[in-house]
Amino acid sequence: MHSPAEADACVQELRAALAAHGIALPSLGLDLPALASRPARPLITLGACNLLTAQALAAALRRGAA
């Protein structure tokens, strides 16, 4: 099982990796109800993004897979 601290570190790592590609997901963060459950089962919320952000994310993933 992963700890809330590990999940938070993962969110920060993902935010930095996305930023390196010029991508920001404003609602990226920890899912608070999942953290409040017992036992805590941290989930990461990627959230909503606009079309341009989704296209940039898809392009970055395609480049990374090449």
FIGUSE-885573 format. One record per residue (C-alpha): residue in one letter; y, x, z. Coordinates in steps of 0.25 Angstrom, whole numbers, padded with zeros to 4 digits, always signed. Example, Ala and Ser with C-alpha at 12.3 -4.5 7.8 and 13.67 -1.06 7.14 Angstrom:
BEGIN
a-0018+0049+0031
s-0004+0055+0029
This chain:
BEGIN
m+0000+0000+0000
h+0014+0005-0003
s+0025+0006+0007
p+0039+0000+0005
a+0044+0014+0005
e+0035+0018-0007
a+0039+0005-0014
d+0054+0008-0012
a+0052+0023-0017
c+0045+0017-0029
v+0057+0008-0032
q+0066+0020-0031
e+0057+0028-0040
l+0057+0017-0051
r+0072+0015-0050
a+0074+0029-0053
a+0064+0030-0064
l+0070+0018-0071
a+0084+0024-0069
a+0080+0036-0076
h+0078+0027-0088
g+0091+0020-0086
i+0084+0007-0080
a+0088+0000-0068
l+0081-0012-0062
p+0091-0018-0053
s+0081-0026-0045
l+0071-0015-0043
g+0067-0014-0029
l+0056-0018-0018
d+0051-0032-0017
l+0055-0036-0003
p+0045-0047-0001
a+0034-0038-0004
l+0039-0028+0006
a+0040-0039+0016
s+0026-0043+0015
r+0015-0037+0024
p+0009-0028+0021
a+0021-0024+0012
r+0018-0023-0003
p+0030-0017-0009
l+0033-0022-0023
i+0044-0017-0032
t+0053-0027-0039
l+0057-0022-0053
g+0066-0035-0055
a+0073-0041-0066
c+0080-0033-0077
n+0088-0036-0090
l+0083-0034-0104
l+0089-0021-0106
t+0083-0015-0093
a+0069-0020-0097
q+0070-0014-0111
a+0075-0001-0105
l+0063-0001-0095
a+0053-0004-0106
a+0059+0007-0115
a+0058+0017-0103
l+0043+0013-0101
r+0040+0014-0115
r+0046+0028-0116
g+0038+0032-0103
a+0025+0027-0109
a+0027+0036-0122
